[in-house]
Amino acid sequence: MKTSRITILAAGHACVDVYQGAVPALVPFLVAGRGYGYVAVSGVVLAATLLSSVVQPVFGALTDRWRMPWLIPVSMTTAGLGVALSGVAGSYALTWLAVALSGLGVAAYHPESARLARIASRGSHVRMSWFSLGGTLGFASAPILVTPLLAAGGLGASPYLVIPAVAGALLSLTVIRALAGPGEADRAAPPSGRDDWPSFVRLSLVIVFRSVVYVGLSTFVALYLGGGAAGAVALFVLFAGGAVGTVLGGRLAARWGRVRTMRLAYAAAVPAVAGVVLAPGFGAYVFIAAASITLYAPFSLHVTLGQDFLPRRVGTAGGVTLGLAVSVGGLASPLVGAVAEAVSLRAALACLVPFPVLAWLLARTLTEPAQADPTGTVEPSAGRPG
């Protein structure tokens, strides 16, 4: 039953995170259909992340104080509605606001869903990686969903993109009721232990560095490889590689520990990201896949590490690790776009290479925290079986 619950939550996660992947997939159509430049489309990506970055701590704090399971279906439909309206908005300002609305929905979803996923996973790294995998698959499926639809119907077909949100909200309702019930809630009482804010802040900075490079790649890699079918394939490889990395990270953490796995992943990400810029022709796709795998291997580990660093503020930790720190990369995307317009797109992507280096260096300052079980006990964290 626990496995089926985490599977349903993962499916819901996929249905909401498809809208994070939908925004980069919209970029080539906004360039072709409306003549937006690099800075303009960077601003659209910024819209999806700016509001999210501002409100994410608020939603995290609210879910720490009150159970808000109703927020999950509401936030999912909001995320879908924003992207659905973005293609039919009549001006750049309205497009920006529509994408910002979608970002607000994504921001509201993550803290409460992370809390429920923690209950369903019972502290297992592997089960939590399946929840994170759902989001990654949703992200990965976005170009497959968006590109053919808009290629056939133009930007005016964007209202159909609300369908995954509605389906995901309906799918999630049954397990939300079960996990939000009083019995489950009592068993998920806040554990004993102290919040380790210095370690949590350093972890958040690691995620920020990861976010800058990943959002930069997802925004511009399709254009870098020529747009059209080649660009859609590049986005799919980038997003699908994340699915492999998410599962791999959970498995490696169960054997080696989360912090060690995170360090190895970021060390391997350095040559992978450099290869995207330097490799010619088909080789670029190989390095795109490698970059995605290495950048996503620590993704679910960020969530459980954050929750164990802040055992009394699980909602805040989930909101930051799944949302705020991840979305901050969008704040840097206009700067990457400005470099692309002033110099070249290759030079802009080359600016991303130092960020996995910084993530690796900062990850070396972290140590494995005590792992707080949702039942309220705290135990030393090691390779916990799935």
N, C-alpha and C positions, 0 to 999 in steps of 0.2 A: 504493500500500500504506500509506504514511504517513497519507494522508487517511482510509482505512478504519479504521486503528488509532485515530486521534483521534475518529472517529465512534463507534466502539464504546465507547471510554472516556467519551465524552459521554453515550451511552445509559446506561452504568452510573452516571454522575454523576446523571442524571435519576432513576434508580431509588432512589438513597439520599436525594437531597434532597427527594423527595416526602414524606419523613417530617418534614422541617423545616416544610413547608407544611401537613402533616396536623395538627400541633398547633394552630395558629390555627383551622383548619377544625373542630376538635373543640370549640372554645370555646362556640359557641351551643348545642350539644347538652348540654354539661356544665351550662350555665346553665339550660336548659329541663328537662333530665332529672333533675338532682340539686340544683338550686336554688343553685348556687355563685354568689357575688357577684363583683364586679369584682376585688377583692383576691385572692379564692380562685383565679379563673381566671388572674390574673396570676402567681400562684404556680405554677400548672401550666406556664405558658410559661417561667417561671424554671427549673423542673425540667429542661426540655429544653436549657437553656443553661448552668446553673451547673456541673454536673459536666463538661460539655464544656469550659468555660472553664478549669477546674482542670487537666484532664489533657492538653489540647491541646499545651502546650509539651513535655510528656513524650514524646508520640508523635512530635512533630517531631524532638526530639533523638535518639530511638531510630532513626528512619529516616535520619538523617544518618550514623549510625555503622554500621547494618546494613541490608541490603536485606530488606524484609519484604513481598513481594508477596502472601503468604498472608493478610495483614491485611485486604486489600480485600474478598474475599468474606465473611470472618468478620465484619467490621464492618458490612457491608451487611445481613446476616441479623440481627445484633444490633439494628440500628436498626429493622428491620421488626418484630421480635419485641416490642420495647418498646411501640410504638404498637398492635400487635395486642392486647396484654394490657391496655392502658389503659382500654378500654371495658368490660371484664368484671371489672376490679378491684373488690373489695367495699367499699373505703373510700377516703377522700381520700388517706390516707398511701400506700396501695398504688397508687393512680392516679399519684401524684407519683413514686413509685419506678419505675413502669413507664415513664413518660415520661422520667425521668432515664436509664434504661437505653438508651432510644432515642438520647438525646443523646450517651451514651458511644459508641455505634456510629458516629454521625455524626462525632464527634471523631476516632475512630481511622481513619476512611476518608480524610480529606482530605490529611494530609501525604504519605502514600505515593502516593496517586492523583495529586497535584500533581507529584510527582517524575517519575512515568511519563508524565504529560501533557507535561511539559517536554521529555522525550526525544522523544516522538512529534511534538510541534509544531515541533521544531528551532528554537525561539526566535521563531517567527512570532506576531505579535500577533493576526492574524486566526485562525489555527488555535487558539491558546489561547482566543480568544473563543468558538470553537465548543465547546470543552470546558466553559467556564463556562456557555455557553448550555444545555448539557444539564442542569446543576443548576438553572438558572432555569426551564426547562420542567418539570422534575420538581416544583419548588415550585409552579409555576402550575397544574399538573394536579391538585394535592392537593384543592382544593374540588370539582372535577368528579368525583373519585373518592370522596372521603369523604362529601360532602353527600348524594348520591342513595342511597349504600349505607346510611348511618345513618338517613336519613329513612325508608327502607323497612323496615330491620331493627332500628332502635334501636341503642343503644350495644353491645348484645350481638352485633351483626354485626361488631364491630371485628377479630376474628381473621382475617377475610378480607383484611385490609390487609397481611398478611405476604407476599402473593403477589408484589408488585413486587420486594421484596428478594430473594426466591429466584430470580426470573427474571433480575434484574440480575446476581446473583452468577454464575449459569451463563453468561450472555452475556459477562461480563468475563473469564472464565477463559482463553480462547484468546489474547486479546491480552496479558493479563498474562504468560502464559508466554513469548510472543515478546519483549516489551519487557524482561522481567526476565532474559533469557538473558545469558550471559557476554559475547557479542559486543556487544550493545547496552549492557551495563553498562560495558564498557571504554571505549566511545565517549562515555559520559556521565560521564567522570571529572571531579572538581571542577575548575573553571577557575582560572587564576591571577587574582589581584586581591585587594583588601582588602575586608573587611566594613565597610560604612558604617553603624554602629549609630545615630548621631544621626539620620540621614535615615530609617532604618528605624523608629525610635521615633516620629518625627513622622508618617510614613505610617500607622503603626498607630493613632495618635490620630485621624487623619482617618477611618480605617475605623470606629473606635469611635463617632465622632459620627454617621457615616452609619448605623451599626447601631442607635443609639438611636432615630432617627427612623423607620427602616424597620420595625424590630420593633414599635415603638409603633403604627404604622399597621396592620401586619398583624394585631396582636392585637385592635385595637378598631374598625377601620373597618367590619367587618361589623355589629357592634352599633350603631355610629353611624348607619348607614343602615337600621336597623330589623330586622336579622337575616333569617332565612328566605331566600326567593329573592333579595330585594334585596341582602342581605348576601353571599350566595354570588356574585352577579354582581360586587359590589364587590371581593371577594377575587380573583376570576378576572381582573378588569381590572388590579388591582394586580400580580398575579403575571405575567400575560401581557405587560403593559407592560414588565416586566423583561426578557423575551426580546428585545423590540425594542431596548431600551437596550443589552443585552449585545452584540448584533451591531453596532449602530451605533457603540458605543465602540471596538470593534476596528478598524472601517473608518476612523473619524476619527483614531485613533492612528497608523494606517499612513500617514496623510497629514500630520497636524499634530504628531505626537509625543504621548506618553502624559501627561506632566505638563500640557501646555496643554489637552488634552482633558478631563482631570480637573478643572482649574480652571473651565473653561466649564460643565461638567456641574453642579458644585455651585453655581455662581452662578445657573444656571437653576432649580435645585431649590428655591431660596428662595421665589419667587412660586408655584411649583407646590404646595408643601406648604401655604403660606398659603391657597391657593385651595380646598384640600380642606376647610378649616375654614369659609371664608367664603362659598363659592359655594352658592347654593340649588338644591335639586332635582337635575335631571339634570346640571347643571353640575358637581356634585361628582364625577361619574364621569369627566368630561373632565380635571379636575385630578388625580384619582387616577392616571389613565393617564400624565399629564405627570410627576407626582412619581415614579412607578415608572421611567419611561424615564430621567429625569435621574439618579436615584439608582443605577440599574444600568449606565449608560454607562461609568463608571470601574471596574466590578466586576472584570472580567478583567485590567484594567490594574494594579489593586492587586497581583495575584498576580505578574505578570512584573516589576513595579517592585520588589516585595519580594525576589524571587529575585535581581535584579540588584544591589540594595543589600547582600544577604548572599550573594555567589556561593559561599562555602564552606559555607554552611548552608542549602541549598535546601529540605531537609525542614522545618526550623524556620520558614523564611520562608513556605512553602506552608501549614503548619499554622496559623500566626498569621493570614495574610491571608485564607485561605479559611475558617478555623474560629474561632480564639480571638477575634480582634478583631471578627469578624462576630457572634459569639454574645454578646458583652458587652452588647449592647443589651437582651437579655433580663433582665439584672440590674436595669435601670432600669424595666422594665415594671410591677413592683408599685408604684413611686412614681407612675407615670402612672395606674394603677388607683386609688390612694388619692386623687389629685386628682379623678378622675372621680366617686368616691363622695362626696367632701366638697363639691365644687362642681357640676361637670357634665362630661359626656363631651366636649362641645365645648371647654371650658376645658382639659381634659387634653390634647386633640389640639393646641390652640394652644401648649402648652408645648413642642411638638416643633419649632416653626418656627425657633428660634435655632440648632439643631444644624447644618443645612446651611450657615448663615452661618459657624459656627466651622470646619466642614470646609473651606470655601472660603478662609478667612483662613489656615489652616494649610497648605493646599495651595500657597499662594503662596510659602511658604518653601522648597519643594522644587525641585530642579533635576534634569534628565534624567540618569540614571546611564549609565555605560558598560554596553552590553548584552552579557552573557556568553552566548556560544553554547554549547549542550550539548556540542559537540565539544571545548571547552576553550579556545577563543580568546575574546578580549575585544575588542569593537569599539565605537566611539562609537554611541550609540543615536539613530536618527532614525526617519523613517517607513519601516519595513521592510515590503516587500511580503509578501502572504500566500501 
